[in-house]
Amino acid sequence: TITLTEAEVLFKAPANIEVSFHGNRMTQIDVTFLRPPALRDLIARFDKQFGPAVQTTLAETADKTSTVRWNVKGAAGVLTITTTEVQGTLSVQYSLAQP
């Protein structure tokens, strides 16, 4: 596992990032924003980059969890991008499943 703190890689917003490996292969990246972009901005950007989300659940109130998920198929497998937001904390998880 590799951990980066206050890295600015998405939306020029600082985030803590954890990169996980299994069998000498990167399998997951977890990003938790310290000063998150607006969820709707992230959704619009990811829809443009990855295509329409396969799941969208937007919370009615801040104490509930919003979840949006995209799947991208490629030669290395299926990349699942999951974004969650609850009480102002916005996280993105990239998870690669082998074919």
SVG drawing of the C-alpha trace seen along z (x, -y; Angstrom):
<svg xmlns="http://www.w3.org/2000/svg" viewBox="-34 -23 39 36">
<polyline fill="none" stroke="black" stroke-width="0.4" points="0.0,0.0 1.2,-3.5 -0.3,-6.5 -0.2,-10.1 -1.4,-12.9 -2.8,-16.2 -2.0,-15.3 -3.7,-17.4 -4.5,-15.1 -8.2,-15.5 -10.0,-18.9 -6.9,-20.6 -8.3,-19.7 -6.2,-18.3 -6.9,-14.7 -5.6,-11.8 -4.9,-8.9 -4.3,-5.2 -3.1,-2.9 -3.4,0.8 -1.6,3.7 -2.3,7.4 0.1,9.9 2.4,7.1 -0.6,5.5 -2.4,2.3 -6.0,3.2 -7.5,0.2 -7.1,-3.5 -9.1,-5.3 -9.3,-9.1 -10.8,-11.2 -10.9,-14.9 -9.9,-17.4 -11.7,-20.3 -14.0,-18.5 -15.3,-19.7 -19.1,-19.9 -20.5,-16.4 -22.5,-17.5 -19.3,-18.9 -17.6,-15.5 -20.5,-13.6 -20.6,-15.8 -16.8,-15.4 -16.9,-11.6 -20.0,-11.2 -18.0,-12.9 -14.9,-10.9 -16.4,-7.4 -19.8,-7.6 -23.2,-7.5 -23.1,-6.2 -24.5,-2.7 -25.9,-3.7 -26.9,-7.1 -28.3,-7.6 -28.4,-11.2 -29.2,-11.9 -32.0,-14.2 -30.3,-15.4 -26.6,-15.8 -26.8,-13.0 -27.6,-10.4 -25.1,-8.9 -25.0,-9.8 -23.4,-7.1 -22.6,-7.2 -20.9,-4.3 -19.3,-3.9 -17.9,-0.7 -15.3,-0.9 -14.3,2.3 -10.8,2.7 -8.1,5.2 -6.9,5.2 -10.4,5.9 -13.3,3.9 -12.6,0.6 -15.3,-0.4 -15.3,-4.0 -17.5,-4.7 -18.0,-8.1 -19.7,-8.6 -20.6,-11.7 -21.9,-11.9 -21.9,-14.9 -19.6,-16.8 -17.0,-14.1 -16.5,-13.1 -14.5,-10.0 -13.7,-8.3 -12.7,-4.6 -11.2,-3.1 -11.3,0.7 -9.9,3.0 -11.3,6.5 -9.4,8.8 -11.2,10.4"/>
</svg>
